[in-house]
Amino acid sequence: MALGKLLTVIGVILAIIGLTVSYAPWLIGWFGKLPGDIRVEDEQRFVFIPITSMFVVSIILTLIFNLFFRK
């Protein structure tokens, strides 16, 4: 795939994600709240490590790339 087409696809995906976050935040409300996501907070600090959420995102992206970019 040419670089121009790849950048166009990435731009469209980012636009869709942006519209989803702006107009339908309940669709991604699960992110960061799955079992296995680490959240530690006290009075002065806040640490958030989304281990399980990143695992789910990785699986979804792997499936998408294998469907569209496999020869």
mmCIF file of the N, C-alpha and C atoms, coordinates in Angstrom:
data_MODEL
# 
_entry.id   MODEL 
# 
loop_
_atom_site.group_PDB 
_atom_site.id 
_atom_site.type_symbol 
_atom_site.label_atom_id 
_atom_site.label_alt_id 
_atom_site.label_comp_id 
_atom_site.label_asym_id 
_atom_site.label_entity_id 
_atom_site.label_seq_id 
_atom_site.pdbx_PDB_ins_code 
_atom_site.Cartn_x 
_atom_site.Cartn_y 
_atom_site.Cartn_z 
_atom_site.occupancy 
_atom_site.B_iso_or_equiv 
_atom_site.pdbx_formal_charge 
_atom_site.auth_seq_id 
_atom_site.auth_comp_id 
_atom_site.auth_asym_id 
_atom_site.auth_atom_id 
_atom_site.pdbx_PDB_model_num 
ATOM 1   N N  . MET A 1 1  ? 0.859   -1.172  0.000  1.00 0.00 ? 1  MET A N  1 
ATOM 2   C CA . MET A 1 1  ? 0.000   0.000   0.000  1.00 0.00 ? 1  MET A CA 1 
ATOM 3   C C  . MET A 1 1  ? 0.907   1.237   0.000  1.00 0.00 ? 1  MET A C  1 
ATOM 4   N N  . ALA A 1 2  ? 0.544   2.217   -0.773 1.00 0.00 ? 2  ALA A N  1 
ATOM 5   C CA . ALA A 1 2  ? 1.333   3.435   -0.875 1.00 0.00 ? 2  ALA A CA 1 
ATOM 6   C C  . ALA A 1 2  ? 1.236   4.238   0.416  1.00 0.00 ? 2  ALA A C  1 
ATOM 7   N N  . LEU A 1 3  ? 2.227   5.045   0.646  1.00 0.00 ? 3  LEU A N  1 
ATOM 8   C CA . LEU A 1 3  ? 2.287   5.839   1.872  1.00 0.00 ? 3  LEU A CA 1 
ATOM 9   C C  . LEU A 1 3  ? 1.103   6.790   1.981  1.00 0.00 ? 3  LEU A C  1 
ATOM 10  N N  . GLY A 1 4  ? 0.681   7.371   0.880  1.00 0.00 ? 4  GLY A N  1 
ATOM 11  C CA . GLY A 1 4  ? -0.456  8.280   0.892  1.00 0.00 ? 4  GLY A CA 1 
ATOM 12  C C  . GLY A 1 4  ? -1.745  7.594   1.321  1.00 0.00 ? 4  GLY A C  1 
ATOM 13  N N  . LYS A 1 5  ? -1.958  6.393   0.819  1.00 0.00 ? 5  LYS A N  1 
ATOM 14  C CA . LYS A 1 5  ? -3.158  5.643   1.201  1.00 0.00 ? 5  LYS A CA 1 
ATOM 15  C C  . LYS A 1 5  ? -3.120  5.262   2.672  1.00 0.00 ? 5  LYS A C  1 
ATOM 16  N N  . LEU A 1 6  ? -1.947  4.857   3.152  1.00 0.00 ? 6  LEU A N  1 
ATOM 17  C CA . LEU A 1 6  ? -1.803  4.489   4.555  1.00 0.00 ? 6  LEU A CA 1 
ATOM 18  C C  . LEU A 1 6  ? -2.082  5.682   5.468  1.00 0.00 ? 6  LEU A C  1 
ATOM 19  N N  . LEU A 1 7  ? -1.548  6.831   5.130  1.00 0.00 ? 7  LEU A N  1 
ATOM 20  C CA . LEU A 1 7  ? -1.794  8.030   5.934  1.00 0.00 ? 7  LEU A CA 1 
ATOM 21  C C  . LEU A 1 7  ? -3.266  8.435   5.894  1.00 0.00 ? 7  LEU A C  1 
ATOM 22  N N  . THR A 1 8  ? -3.921  8.245   4.751  1.00 0.00 ? 8  THR A N  1 
ATOM 23  C CA . THR A 1 8  ? -5.347  8.541   4.653  1.00 0.00 ? 8  THR A CA 1 
ATOM 24  C C  . THR A 1 8  ? -6.157  7.620   5.551  1.00 0.00 ? 8  THR A C  1 
ATOM 25  N N  . VAL A 1 9  ? -5.836  6.332   5.537  1.00 0.00 ? 9  VAL A N  1 
ATOM 26  C CA . VAL A 1 9  ? -6.544  5.371   6.381  1.00 0.00 ? 9  VAL A CA 1 
ATOM 27  C C  . VAL A 1 9  ? -6.337  5.698   7.855  1.00 0.00 ? 9  VAL A C  1 
ATOM 28  N N  . ILE A 1 10 ? -5.109  6.009   8.244  1.00 0.00 ? 10 ILE A N  1 
ATOM 29  C CA . ILE A 1 10 ? -4.829  6.377   9.630  1.00 0.00 ? 10 ILE A CA 1 
ATOM 30  C C  . ILE A 1 10 ? -5.598  7.635   10.020 1.00 0.00 ? 10 ILE A C  1 
ATOM 31  N N  . GLY A 1 11 ? -5.671  8.609   9.128  1.00 0.00 ? 11 GLY A N  1 
ATOM 32  C CA . GLY A 1 11 ? -6.424  9.837   9.393  1.00 0.00 ? 11 GLY A CA 1 
ATOM 33  C C  . GLY A 1 11 ? -7.906  9.580   9.581  1.00 0.00 ? 11 GLY A C  1 
ATOM 34  N N  . VAL A 1 12 ? -8.474  8.721   8.748  1.00 0.00 ? 12 VAL A N  1 
ATOM 35  C CA . VAL A 1 12 ? -9.898  8.385   8.869  1.00 0.00 ? 12 VAL A CA 1 
ATOM 36  C C  . VAL A 1 12 ? -10.160 7.662   10.186 1.00 0.00 ? 12 VAL A C  1 
ATOM 37  N N  . ILE A 1 13 ? -9.287  6.741   10.551 1.00 0.00 ? 13 ILE A N  1 
ATOM 38  C CA . ILE A 1 13 ? -9.444  6.022   11.822 1.00 0.00 ? 13 ILE A CA 1 
ATOM 39  C C  . ILE A 1 13 ? -9.372  6.979   12.998 1.00 0.00 ? 13 ILE A C  1 
ATOM 40  N N  . LEU A 1 14 ? -8.428  7.897   12.973 1.00 0.00 ? 14 LEU A N  1 
ATOM 41  C CA . LEU A 1 14 ? -8.321  8.888   14.051 1.00 0.00 ? 14 LEU A CA 1 
ATOM 42  C C  . LEU A 1 14 ? -9.553  9.791   14.113 1.00 0.00 ? 14 LEU A C  1 
ATOM 43  N N  . ALA A 1 15 ? -10.098 10.152  12.960 1.00 0.00 ? 15 ALA A N  1 
ATOM 44  C CA . ALA A 1 15 ? -11.311 10.975  12.940 1.00 0.00 ? 15 ALA A CA 1 
ATOM 45  C C  . ALA A 1 15 ? -12.494 10.214  13.539 1.00 0.00 ? 15 ALA A C  1 
ATOM 46  N N  . ILE A 1 16 ? -12.612 8.932   13.217 1.00 0.00 ? 16 ILE A N  1 
ATOM 47  C CA . ILE A 1 16 ? -13.700 8.123   13.779 1.00 0.00 ? 16 ILE A CA 1 
ATOM 48  C C  . ILE A 1 16 ? -13.547 7.998   15.284 1.00 0.00 ? 16 ILE A C  1 
ATOM 49  N N  . ILE A 1 17 ? -12.330 7.779   15.751 1.00 0.00 ? 17 ILE A N  1 
ATOM 50  C CA . ILE A 1 17 ? -12.089 7.692   17.201 1.00 0.00 ? 17 ILE A CA 1 
ATOM 51  C C  . ILE A 1 17 ? -12.423 9.022   17.870 1.00 0.00 ? 17 ILE A C  1 
ATOM 52  N N  . GLY A 1 18 ? -12.033 10.120  17.255 1.00 0.00 ? 18 GLY A N  1 
ATOM 53  C CA . GLY A 1 18 ? -12.335 11.437  17.812 1.00 0.00 ? 18 GLY A CA 1 
ATOM 54  C C  . GLY A 1 18 ? -13.820 11.720  17.894 1.00 0.00 ? 18 GLY A C  1 
ATOM 55  N N  . LEU A 1 19 ? -14.558 11.364  16.858 1.00 0.00 ? 19 LEU A N  1 
ATOM 56  C CA . LEU A 1 19 ? -16.010 11.552  16.871 1.00 0.00 ? 19 LEU A CA 1 
ATOM 57  C C  . LEU A 1 19 ? -16.670 10.668  17.922 1.00 0.00 ? 19 LEU A C  1 
ATOM 58  N N  . THR A 1 20 ? -16.169 9.450   18.076 1.00 0.00 ? 20 THR A N  1 
ATOM 59  C CA . THR A 1 20 ? -16.713 8.548   19.088 1.00 0.00 ? 20 THR A CA 1 
ATOM 60  C C  . THR A 1 20 ? -16.500 9.104   20.486 1.00 0.00 ? 20 THR A C  1 
ATOM 61  N N  . VAL A 1 21 ? -15.315 9.600   20.751 1.00 0.00 ? 21 VAL A N  1 
ATOM 62  C CA . VAL A 1 21 ? -15.020 10.168  22.073 1.00 0.00 ? 21 VAL A CA 1 
ATOM 63  C C  . VAL A 1 21 ? -15.872 11.407  22.329 1.00 0.00 ? 21 VAL A C  1 
ATOM 64  N N  . SER A 1 22 ? -16.100 12.201  21.301 1.00 0.00 ? 22 SER A N  1 
ATOM 65  C CA . SER A 1 22 ? -16.856 13.441  21.473 1.00 0.00 ? 22 SER A CA 1 
ATOM 66  C C  . SER A 1 22 ? -18.358 13.223  21.613 1.00 0.00 ? 22 SER A C  1 
ATOM 67  N N  . TYR A 1 23 ? -18.913 12.356  20.764 1.00 0.00 ? 23 TYR A N  1 
ATOM 68  C CA . TYR A 1 23 ? -20.362 12.253  20.690 1.00 0.00 ? 23 TYR A CA 1 
ATOM 69  C C  . TYR A 1 23 ? -20.963 10.977  21.283 1.00 0.00 ? 23 TYR A C  1 
ATOM 70  N N  . ALA A 1 24 ? -20.140 9.964   21.530 1.00 0.00 ? 24 ALA A N  1 
ATOM 71  C CA . ALA A 1 24 ? -20.649 8.709   22.108 1.00 0.00 ? 24 ALA A CA 1 
ATOM 72  C C  . ALA A 1 24 ? -19.647 8.133   23.103 1.00 0.00 ? 24 ALA A C  1 
ATOM 73  N N  . PRO A 1 25 ? -19.363 8.860   24.187 1.00 0.00 ? 25 PRO A N  1 
ATOM 74  C CA . PRO A 1 25 ? -18.329 8.385   25.125 1.00 0.00 ? 25 PRO A CA 1 
ATOM 75  C C  . PRO A 1 25 ? -18.708 7.095   25.843 1.00 0.00 ? 25 PRO A C  1 
ATOM 76  N N  . TRP A 1 26 ? -19.996 6.754   25.885 1.00 0.00 ? 26 TRP A N  1 
ATOM 77  C CA . TRP A 1 26 ? -20.402 5.516   26.554 1.00 0.00 ? 26 TRP A CA 1 
ATOM 78  C C  . TRP A 1 26 ? -19.911 4.285   25.795 1.00 0.00 ? 26 TRP A C  1 
ATOM 79  N N  . LEU A 1 27 ? -19.565 4.429   24.503 1.00 0.00 ? 27 LEU A N  1 
ATOM 80  C CA . LEU A 1 27 ? -19.068 3.289   23.742 1.00 0.00 ? 27 LEU A CA 1 
ATOM 81  C C  . LEU A 1 27 ? -17.668 2.863   24.172 1.00 0.00 ? 27 LEU A C  1 
ATOM 82  N N  . ILE A 1 28 ? -16.913 3.791   24.740 1.00 0.00 ? 28 ILE A N  1 
ATOM 83  C CA . ILE A 1 28 ? -15.568 3.452   25.202 1.00 0.00 ? 28 ILE A CA 1 
ATOM 84  C C  . ILE A 1 28 ? -15.434 3.617   26.711 1.00 0.00 ? 28 ILE A C  1 
ATOM 85  N N  . GLY A 1 29 ? -16.554 3.612   27.411 1.00 0.00 ? 29 GLY A N  1 
ATOM 86  C CA . GLY A 1 29 ? -16.533 3.765   28.866 1.00 0.00 ? 29 GLY A CA 1 
ATOM 87  C C  . GLY A 1 29 ? -15.897 2.591   29.589 1.00 0.00 ? 29 GLY A C  1 
ATOM 88  N N  . TRP A 1 30 ? -15.781 1.440   28.930 1.00 0.00 ? 30 TRP A N  1 
ATOM 89  C CA . TRP A 1 30 ? -15.185 0.260   29.532 1.00 0.00 ? 30 TRP A CA 1 
ATOM 90  C C  . TRP A 1 30 ? -13.681 0.389   29.661 1.00 0.00 ? 30 TRP A C  1 
ATOM 91  N N  . PHE A 1 31 ? -13.067 1.250   28.841 1.00 0.00 ? 31 PHE A N  1 
ATOM 92  C CA . PHE A 1 31 ? -11.605 1.329   28.806 1.00 0.00 ? 31 PHE A CA 1 
ATOM 93  C C  . PHE A 1 31 ? -11.062 1.831   30.141 1.00 0.00 ? 31 PHE A C  1 
ATOM 94  N N  . GLY A 1 32 ? -10.209 1.048   30.742 1.00 0.00 ? 32 GLY A N  1 
ATOM 95  C CA . GLY A 1 32 ? -9.606  1.412   32.011 1.00 0.00 ? 32 GLY A CA 1 
ATOM 96  C C  . GLY A 1 32 ? -10.357 0.914   33.221 1.00 0.00 ? 32 GLY A C  1 
ATOM 97  N N  . LYS A 1 33 ? -11.447 0.224   33.007 1.00 0.00 ? 33 LYS A N  1 
ATOM 98  C CA . LYS A 1 33 ? -12.250 -0.262  34.128 1.00 0.00 ? 33 LYS A CA 1 
ATOM 99  C C  . LYS A 1 33 ? -12.375 -1.786  34.131 1.00 0.00 ? 33 LYS A C  1 
ATOM 100 N N  . LEU A 1 34 ? -11.549 -2.458  33.363 1.00 0.00 ? 34 LEU A N  1 
ATOM 101 C CA . LEU A 1 34 ? -11.593 -3.910  33.304 1.00 0.00 ? 34 LEU A CA 1 
ATOM 102 C C  . LEU A 1 34 ? -10.833 -4.517  34.478 1.00 0.00 ? 34 LEU A C  1 
ATOM 103 N N  . PRO A 1 35 ? -11.182 -5.745  34.858 1.00 0.00 ? 35 PRO A N  1 
ATOM 104 C CA . PRO A 1 35 ? -10.396 -6.416  35.895 1.00 0.00 ? 35 PRO A CA 1 
ATOM 105 C C  . PRO A 1 35 ? -8.961  -6.608  35.401 1.00 0.00 ? 35 PRO A C  1 
ATOM 106 N N  . GLY A 1 36 ? -8.006  -6.284  36.193 1.00 0.00 ? 36 GLY A N  1 
ATOM 107 C CA . GLY A 1 36 ? -6.608  -6.389  35.800 1.00 0.00 ? 36 GLY A CA 1 
ATOM 108 C C  . GLY A 1 36 ? -5.977  -5.037  35.516 1.00 0.00 ? 36 GLY A C  1 
ATOM 109 N N  . ASP A 1 37 ? -6.779  -3.996  35.364 1.00 0.00 ? 37 ASP A N  1 
ATOM 110 C CA . ASP A 1 37 ? -6.242  -2.642  35.231 1.00 0.00 ? 37 ASP A CA 1 
ATOM 111 C C  . ASP A 1 37 ? -5.863  -2.143  36.621 1.00 0.00 ? 37 ASP A C  1 
ATOM 112 N N  . ILE A 1 38 ? -4.660  -1.629  36.731 1.00 0.00 ? 38 ILE A N  1 
ATOM 113 C CA . ILE A 1 38 ? -4.140  -1.217  38.033 1.00 0.00 ? 38 ILE A CA 1 
ATOM 114 C C  . ILE A 1 38 ? -4.368  0.278   38.213 1.00 0.00 ? 38 ILE A C  1 
ATOM 115 N N  . ARG A 1 39 ? -4.972  0.629   39.326 1.00 0.00 ? 39 ARG A N  1 
ATOM 116 C CA . ARG A 1 39 ? -5.243  2.029   39.656 1.00 0.00 ? 39 ARG A CA 1 
ATOM 117 C C  . ARG A 1 39 ? -4.867  2.238   41.125 1.00 0.00 ? 39 ARG A C  1 
ATOM 118 N N  . VAL A 1 40 ? -3.865  3.075   41.355 1.00 0.00 ? 40 VAL A N  1 
ATOM 119 C CA . VAL A 1 40 ? -3.416  3.372   42.713 1.00 0.00 ? 40 VAL A CA 1 
ATOM 120 C C  . VAL A 1 40 ? -3.480  4.878   42.889 1.00 0.00 ? 40 VAL A C  1 
ATOM 121 N N  . GLU A 1 41 ? -4.179  5.316   43.906 1.00 0.00 ? 41 GLU A N  1 
ATOM 122 C CA . GLU A 1 41 ? -4.257  6.749   44.155 1.00 0.00 ? 41 GLU A CA 1 
ATOM 123 C C  . GLU A 1 41 ? -4.207  7.028   45.646 1.00 0.00 ? 41 GLU A C  1 
ATOM 124 N N  . ASP A 1 42 ? -3.584  8.127   45.966 1.00 0.00 ? 42 ASP A N  1 
ATOM 125 C CA . ASP A 1 42 ? -3.602  8.638   47.338 1.00 0.00 ? 42 ASP A CA 1 
ATOM 126 C C  . ASP A 1 42 ? -3.799  10.144  47.252 1.00 0.00 ? 42 ASP A C  1 
ATOM 127 N N  . GLU A 1 43 ? -3.494  10.857  48.304 1.00 0.00 ? 43 GLU A N  1 
ATOM 128 C CA . GLU A 1 43 ? -3.779  12.293  48.329 1.00 0.00 ? 43 GLU A CA 1 
ATOM 129 C C  . GLU A 1 43 ? -2.966  13.087  47.315 1.00 0.00 ? 43 GLU A C  1 
ATOM 130 N N  . GLN A 1 44 ? -1.745  12.651  47.025 1.00 0.00 ? 44 GLN A N  1 
ATOM 131 C CA . GLN A 1 44 ? -0.868  13.447  46.166 1.00 0.00 ? 44 GLN A CA 1 
ATOM 132 C C  . GLN A 1 44 ? -0.547  12.807  44.820 1.00 0.00 ? 44 GLN A C  1 
ATOM 133 N N  . ARG A 1 45 ? -0.763  11.505  44.708 1.00 0.00 ? 45 ARG A N  1 
ATOM 134 C CA . ARG A 1 45 ? -0.359  10.814  43.487 1.00 0.00 ? 45 ARG A CA 1 
ATOM 135 C C  . ARG A 1 45 ? -1.498  9.978   42.919 1.00 0.00 ? 45 ARG A C  1 
ATOM 136 N N  . PHE A 1 46 ? -1.379  9.732   41.618 1.00 0.00 ? 46 PHE A N  1 
ATOM 137 C CA . PHE A 1 46 ? -2.338  8.874   40.922 1.00 0.00 ? 46 PHE A CA 1 
ATOM 138 C C  . PHE A 1 46 ? -1.561  8.064   39.884 1.00 0.00 ? 46 PHE A C  1 
ATOM 139 N N  . VAL A 1 47 ? -1.638  6.749   39.967 1.00 0.00 ? 47 VAL A N  1 
ATOM 140 C CA . VAL A 1 47 ? -0.960  5.870   39.019 1.00 0.00 ? 47 VAL A CA 1 
ATOM 141 C C  . VAL A 1 47 ? -2.007  4.969   38.382 1.00 0.00 ? 47 VAL A C  1 
ATOM 142 N N  . PHE A 1 48 ? -2.000  4.923   37.060 1.00 0.00 ? 48 PHE A N  1 
ATOM 143 C CA . PHE A 1 48 ? -2.970  4.116   36.335 1.00 0.00 ? 48 PHE A CA 1 
ATOM 144 C C  . PHE A 1 48 ? -2.225  3.300   35.285 1.00 0.00 ? 48 PHE A C  1 
ATOM 145 N N  . ILE A 1 49 ? -2.348  1.970   35.346 1.00 0.00 ? 49 ILE A N  1 
ATOM 146 C CA . ILE A 1 49 ? -1.695  1.073   34.401 1.00 0.00 ? 49 ILE A CA 1 
ATOM 147 C C  . ILE A 1 49 ? -2.771  0.165   33.799 1.00 0.00 ? 49 ILE A C  1 
ATOM 148 N N  . PRO A 1 50 ? -3.214  0.453   32.573 1.00 0.00 ? 50 PRO A N  1 
ATOM 149 C CA . PRO A 1 50 ? -4.316  -0.322  31.960 1.00 0.00 ? 50 PRO A CA 1 
ATOM 150 C C  . PRO A 1 50 ? -3.840  -1.605  31.276 1.00 0.00 ? 50 PRO A C  1 
ATOM 151 N N  . ILE A 1 51 ? -3.399  -2.582  32.067 1.00 0.00 ? 51 ILE A N  1 
ATOM 152 C CA . ILE A 1 51 ? -2.836  -3.804  31.503 1.00 0.00 ? 51 ILE A CA 1 
ATOM 153 C C  . ILE A 1 51 ? -3.887  -4.575  30.690 1.00 0.00 ? 51 ILE A C  1 
ATOM 154 N N  . THR A 1 52 ? -5.009  -4.878  31.277 1.00 0.00 ? 52 THR A N  1 
ATOM 155 C CA . THR A 1 52 ? -6.040  -5.668  30.589 1.00 0.00 ? 52 THR A CA 1 
ATOM 156 C C  . THR A 1 52 ? -6.636  -4.899  29.416 1.00 0.00 ? 52 THR A C  1 
ATOM 157 N N  . SER A 1 53 ? -6.860  -3.620  29.577 1.00 0.00 ? 53 SER A N  1 
ATOM 158 C CA . SER A 1 53 ? -7.416  -2.821  28.477 1.00 0.00 ? 53 SER A CA 1 
ATOM 159 C C  . SER A 1 53 ? -6.468  -2.801  27.284 1.00 0.00 ? 53 SER A C  1 
ATOM 160 N N  . MET A 1 54 ? -5.173  -2.673  27.530 1.00 0.00 ? 54 MET A N  1 
ATOM 161 C CA . MET A 1 54 ? -4.205  -2.672  26.437 1.00 0.00 ? 54 MET A CA 1 
ATOM 162 C C  . MET A 1 54 ? -4.118  -4.047  25.779 1.00 0.00 ? 54 MET A C  1 
ATOM 163 N N  . PHE A 1 55 ? -4.314  -5.105  26.555 1.00 0.00 ? 55 PHE A N  1 
ATOM 164 C CA . PHE A 1 55 ? -4.341  -6.452  25.990 1.00 0.00 ? 55 PHE A CA 1 
ATOM 165 C C  . PHE A 1 55 ? -5.522  -6.594  25.022 1.00 0.00 ? 55 PHE A C  1 
ATOM 166 N N  . VAL A 1 56 ? -6.682  -6.093  25.416 1.00 0.00 ? 56 VAL A N  1 
ATOM 167 C CA . VAL A 1 56 ? -7.870  -6.154  24.553 1.00 0.00 ? 56 VAL A CA 1 
ATOM 168 C C  . VAL A 1 56 ? -7.650  -5.320  23.284 1.00 0.00 ? 56 VAL A C  1 
ATOM 169 N N  . VAL A 1 57 ? -7.093  -4.128  23.422 1.00 0.00 ? 57 VAL A N  1 
ATOM 170 C CA . VAL A 1 57 ? -6.819  -3.277  22.260 1.00 0.00 ? 57 VAL A CA 1 
ATOM 171 C C  . VAL A 1 57 ? -5.822  -3.965  21.328 1.00 0.00 ? 57 VAL A C  1 
ATOM 172 N N  . SER A 1 58 ? -4.809  -4.615  21.885 1.00 0.00 ? 58 SER A N  1 
ATOM 173 C CA . SER A 1 58 ? -3.822  -5.326  21.082 1.00 0.00 ? 58 SER A CA 1 
ATOM 174 C C  . SER A 1 58 ? -4.461  -6.460  20.287 1.00 0.00 ? 58 SER A C  1 
ATOM 175 N N  . ILE A 1 59 ? -5.353  -7.214  20.909 1.00 0.00 ? 59 ILE A N  1 
ATOM 176 C CA . ILE A 1 59 ? -6.035  -8.304  20.203 1.00 0.00 ? 59 ILE A CA 1 
ATOM 177 C C  . ILE A 1 59 ? -6.895  -7.753  19.070 1.00 0.00 ? 59 ILE A C  1 
ATOM 178 N N  . ILE A 1 60 ? -7.626  -6.689  19.334 1.00 0.00 ? 60 ILE A N  1 
ATOM 179 C CA . ILE A 1 60 ? -8.491  -6.090  18.307 1.00 0.00 ? 60 ILE A CA 1 
ATOM 180 C C  . ILE A 1 60 ? -7.663  -5.574  17.135 1.00 0.00 ? 60 ILE A C  1 
ATOM 181 N N  . LEU A 1 61 ? -6.564  -4.861  17.414 1.00 0.00 ? 61 LEU A N  1 
ATOM 182 C CA . LEU A 1 61 ? -5.725  -4.342  16.340 1.00 0.00 ? 61 LEU A CA 1 
ATOM 183 C C  . LEU A 1 61 ? -5.057  -5.467  15.550 1.00 0.00 ? 61 LEU A C  1 
ATOM 184 N N  . THR A 1 62 ? -4.647  -6.536  16.230 1.00 0.00 ? 62 THR A N  1 
ATOM 185 C CA . THR A 1 62 ? -4.060  -7.680  15.537 1.00 0.00 ? 62 THR A CA 1 
ATOM 186 C C  . THR A 1 62 ? -5.059  -8.306  14.581 1.00 0.00 ? 62 THR A C  1 
ATOM 187 N N  . LEU A 1 63 ? -6.299  -8.468  15.026 1.00 0.00 ? 63 LEU A N  1 
ATOM 188 C CA . LEU A 1 63 ? -7.330  -9.026  14.144 1.00 0.00 ? 63 LEU A CA 1 
ATOM 189 C C  . LEU A 1 63 ? -7.586  -8.129  12.943 1.00 0.00 ? 63 LEU A C  1 
ATOM 190 N N  . ILE A 1 64 ? -7.672  -6.827  13.180 1.00 0.00 ? 64 ILE A N  1 
ATOM 191 C CA . ILE A 1 64 ? -7.924  -5.886  12.081 1.00 0.00 ? 64 ILE A CA 1 
ATOM 192 C C  . ILE A 1 64 ? -6.783  -5.911  11.063 1.00 0.00 ? 64 ILE A C  1 
ATOM 193 N N  . PHE A 1 65 ? -5.548  -5.857  11.542 1.00 0.00 ? 65 PHE A N  1 
ATOM 194 C CA . PHE A 1 65 ? -4.408  -5.851  10.621 1.00 0.00 ? 65 PHE A CA 1 
ATOM 195 C C  . PHE A 1 65 ? -4.298  -7.174  9.864  1.00 0.00 ? 65 PHE A C  1 
ATOM 196 N N  . ASN A 1 66 ? -4.611  -8.288  10.524 1.00 0.00 ? 66 ASN A N  1 
ATOM 197 C CA . ASN A 1 66 ? -4.565  -9.572  9.822  1.00 0.00 ? 66 ASN A CA 1 
ATOM 198 C C  . ASN A 1 66 ? -5.667  -9.686  8.777  1.00 0.00 ? 66 ASN A C  1 
ATOM 199 N N  . LEU A 1 67 ? -6.816  -9.093  9.015  1.00 0.00 ? 67 LEU A N  1 
ATOM 200 C CA . LEU A 1 67 ? -7.892  -9.149  8.035  1.00 0.00 ? 67 LEU A CA 1 
ATOM 201 C C  . LEU A 1 67 ? -7.608  -8.293  6.805  1.00 0.00 ? 67 LEU A C  1 
ATOM 202 N N  . PHE A 1 68 ? -7.024  -7.110  7.007  1.00 0.00 ? 68 PHE A N  1 
ATOM 203 C CA . PHE A 1 68 ? -6.872  -6.157  5.906  1.00 0.00 ? 68 PHE A CA 1 
ATOM 204 C C  . PHE A 1 68 ? -5.509  -6.169  5.246  1.00 0.00 ? 68 PHE A C  1 
ATOM 205 N N  . PHE A 1 69 ? -4.470  -6.583  5.934  1.00 0.00 ? 69 PHE A N  1 
ATOM 206 C CA . PHE A 1 69 ? -3.125  -6.448  5.375  1.00 0.00 ? 69 PHE A CA 1 
ATOM 207 C C  . PHE A 1 69 ? -2.420  -7.783  5.122  1.00 0.00 ? 69 PHE A C  1 
ATOM 208 N N  . ARG A 1 70 ? -3.114  -8.890  5.241  1.00 0.00 ? 70 ARG A N  1 
ATOM 209 C CA . ARG A 1 70 ? -2.511  -10.184 4.956  1.00 0.00 ? 70 ARG A CA 1 
ATOM 210 C C  . ARG A 1 70 ? -2.531  -10.431 3.445  1.00 0.00 ? 70 ARG A C  1 
ATOM 211 N N  . LYS A 1 71 ? -1.441  -10.967 2.928  1.00 0.00 ? 71 LYS A N  1 
ATOM 212 C CA . LYS A 1 71 ? -1.356  -11.209 1.476  1.00 0.00 ? 71 LYS A CA 1 
ATOM 213 C C  . LYS A 1 71 ? -1.890  -12.561 1.118  1.00 0.00 ? 71 LYS A C  1 
# 
